[in-house]
Amino acid sequence: MTRSSMFSGLEDRVDGLVVSAFAVDVDSNAVLFEHGADVVLNTASVGKVFLLHRLLTEVDAGVRSLEDRVARRPVEWMDNSGLWYLLQADELSLYDVAALIGAVSDNAATNTLTRVIGLPVVQEHTRASGYLASGLDDIVRWPLPPGAPRTLSHATARELVRFVGRAARGDDLTAASADTLQRWLGAGMDLSMVASAFGLDPLAHYYFDRDIWLWNKTGTISTVRADMGLVMSPTRRIAYAVLVNWPAGIPARDEVLAMMRTAGDLLRSELAVPPR
């Protein structure tokens, strides 16, 4: 199987399914795989990374402190994805709100932080940072009311890989804020997609586990699987994004997850990390 055929084969088998995938060596810029890298797809929760990035940009500018406290409003409560809806505390620090987004893609935390920062501010920041085909489209709503955006976020694999590479190198943030962003995303507990190939502990995989260090952000709804992040060995850093959309009512999830694991297997082989 060629590196492209693992993506095109799935597109051929599942009518209406579309893949956008890209992976590069962060330090050499060598392309490890590429398929539909500039195709814009629904990325569900992945666009929350742009919200976190804007928060840290404001912290770096001295406009905001991560110690600032914020109260969750009743209208911002959302269940399913996250933990805050299970917690008694209605007030948290901005650091804790962002950590919930990074670790468990917390929907209530996303809505609260988006209100604090301002959705138009996040969107303009994303465009000004050079991400013209990617962005956060809305707060989390369910059910979707008439007139609301149909997607929470959208992106191309190429732009997400650029975001990951710049975050890894600390191109846009101070060293402290770049480290904080990676720490939040390094607590991410969803290793069901590309990251499933690495065999990591889903609750404790920041720093090296099995000679692999991972931070990532995923997006999941019934017709979307998306995974972007940085996977490292002691000698190499790889930025990746694999995004998959398919029509409603088509039972594609198992095939999609199998393909995404295959992409992860390829990345693991590039890192030359043997199984343990």
Summary of the structure (lengths in Angstrom):
residues: 276
radius of gyration: 17.8
end to end distance: 24.9
largest distance: 51.8
contacts: 954
relative contact order: 0.19
helix: 41%
strand: 20%
